[in-house]
Amino acid sequence: MKIGNESLMSLLFICFIIVICGCKVKKFTPNNFNEIFKNFIKLPGSNNTLISKYEVSISDYNRFINSEGKTNPDFYKENMIHSTKWFELELEGMYKDTQKRLVEPLARNYSTYEFYQYYPVVNVSYKAAINYCTWMSLEINKYKYKDDIKVRLPTLDEYKLMMTAFNIQVPADTLTREQLYETKYRSDINLKYHFYNEHLSQYSYARVFDGYFIQGPIFHNPQSDNNICSVIGNVSEMIDSTSTFGGNWDSFPNDVFKELPYNAPDPRIGFRIVLEIVD
């Protein structure tokens, strides 16, 4: 089914309000359209599927938790953010005391501190991500537009299509030392890289500086002309086959194309949503 211009504009307006802003807009005006189109994009080759340019943020997810979590303990338990998972990180090459100093404030503040509200939500279960999609579907469909909207996780094929259609290119797994220390080299991708360490006569790894030691905000790392962000790198993203794709800040480039099983909530795994128009 094709989306008409009026229907598409109406849908995107609703999604902008609910998903990105989380705020009340008193009056609908056509002036909102320029902002609306910045946040979702049609999936190439599809007439009825839109994909978010951004990963789901902590601010988005906390609205979901707060919708019922304060009055329903079972709901909260099933969908909670597992902040203690930060302590299970094992960062290669980092001393334990240094790692402890890094993760303690993240475990305490990442899901609650205002500074992180537009960072990707992580440490949630796969079931919680599905529940978020179900809740978002109900929220959007309250507006009773012409067509029903199904919110879901992307498929593996859709994720690969994004990378191909939007020409999102992954750098080589191994860089030269010169490339490694050029801070602008692929600074739009938050990954780690192999390089040959002449002093140790062996291959080592390092992060190319992109301004963030771990993941950055959801609007960080635009990776195409239409500014879709962090399709690769930043955090790995759940897809609809109970697995993850796209790599994260702790991945090498050659891991980006691997479909990896989702095992448990993890500080390196988040998700983005797809909006499908259904009859």
Secondary structure, 3 states (H helix, E strand, C coil): CCCCHHHHHHHHHHHHHHHHHCCCCCCCCHHHHHHHCCCEEECCCCCCEEEECCCCEHHHHHHHHHCCCCCCHHHHHHHCCCHHHHHHCCCCCCCHHHHHHHHHHHHHHCCCCHHHCCCECCCCCHHHHHHHHHHHHHHHHCCCCCCEEEEECCCHHHHHHHHHHCCCCCCCCEECHHHHCCCCCCCCCCCEEEEEECCCCEEEEEECCCCCCCCCCCCCCECCCCCCECCCCCCEEEECCCEEECCCCCCCHHHCCCCEECCCCCCCEECCCEEEEEC
